[in-house]
Amino acid sequence: MIAPLPLDFANGTQPSLAGALGVGIAFGWCLERAGLGNAPKLMGQFTLRDMTVLKVMFSAIVTAMLGLFWLSWLGVIDLSRVAVPPTFIGPQIAGGVVFGAGMALAGLCPGTSCVAAATGRLDGLTVAAGFFVGVLGAGLVVPTVAHFYESGSRGALALPAALGVAQGTVTFAVVAGALAAFALAGRIERAMATRAGRVQP
Amino acid sequence: MTDPRAFVRGLGTTAAVLGTLAFVVGAPTRPQRAWHDTVVSAATRDALDGCALDQGVRLLEKSSTGGANFKESDPLKEASRGICTSPANVISARQLAQWIRDGRPGLRVLDLRDAAAFETRHIPSAESFALMELSSVLPKPDETLVLYSDDDLRDAQGAAWLAEAGHARVHVVRGGMGAWMTDVIDPVVQGDSAATVAALSRYFGGVPRAATPSADARDARAARATPTARVRNATDEFGFVARRGC
């Protein structure tokens, strides 16, 4: 069961699968509307010319965080039912590095590659195909690196518990960080546009 | 048409306000406040009709934390004695023992004391629950919930919450674990009910004592402490080793 939606993906019931399809379509639609199915736009994040990815992702994080916090406070959502994936510090740092390198090379991440493929982009189809090949290869390699793969388990660890502070404090810090990042992103975009001789709209 | 920049600025301001309030609030849940609301609701009063909850409610309302410190509050501990005396929802420890022995369908016993106390000793078949964990107990038809603890105030609050949450049959054990030890495990039997009470006590591994003026409580406790005596007493009623009480 994953709150706030009554979905039980583990058992794969038809309503749950239908719910998952609906969530996937909505997520893809949001990515597409944000322009994140366009590889050059994503690459703009790495070259600091287009900070859309940072804005979209930080907006999603802040919206979800504030929504969960206040809906829980109002008694609408039981936070104990929200699934928190386990933390494996070493493997996840390594995975993040590999993921980032792959994203910088391809210009797309798994989600956005599916969005790009769905809109008929050849680069999206290519990256999505490579993504599935990579998943298959990783699955074959995992048994040989099982010791590292399963190391550093910290359980379902969230920031409040890891830092020993209240969840409201973490929420405030993330919101403040996001707003500061938005302001900084705007400045960076304008500076880069000025340097390139373009006029920022 | 709304200016997009003004719209974005409005969203940012809203996020800043909500984020700052989150810092002030601290925790995303407010169990004590919700609990307090539950306790004073009319449905709660109906559910525990006759139970002297008013005294506890007034004390909770006087508490600056809305009841958050009720466990540590001496006045509330004082009020816990005799706070819930309604025959409608309060059962005796012996009644619960009877239900357990008879295998009453749908019976579920919840221990609201702390985990250490539960590990040390608990009523057979009981499940350990913190008061605030009761929200995870979902109402089921034909289920009878029985709560107990060390003080009747916690029982009454738990019963009130569960009744509010839609549980049809919620009972509390008057006197909690202390009553179980006194009335079931270590009872003094006399009168017409002596044989019944003694049998019930032995079923749970207890050692009933006859109410004779010459009975020496210390001798009785010493006899209970001897394993051979305990086993003999526990088996003579049913011919097999009875379940231990705790």
Interface residues (C-beta under 8 A of the other chain):
Chain A: V62 L66 L68 F69 W70 S72 W73 G75 D78 L79 A166 Q167 G168 T169 T171 F172 V174 V175 A176 A178 L179 F182
Chain B: G12 A15 A16 L18 G19 T20 A22 F23 V24 V25 G26 A27 P28 T29 R30 A34 S135
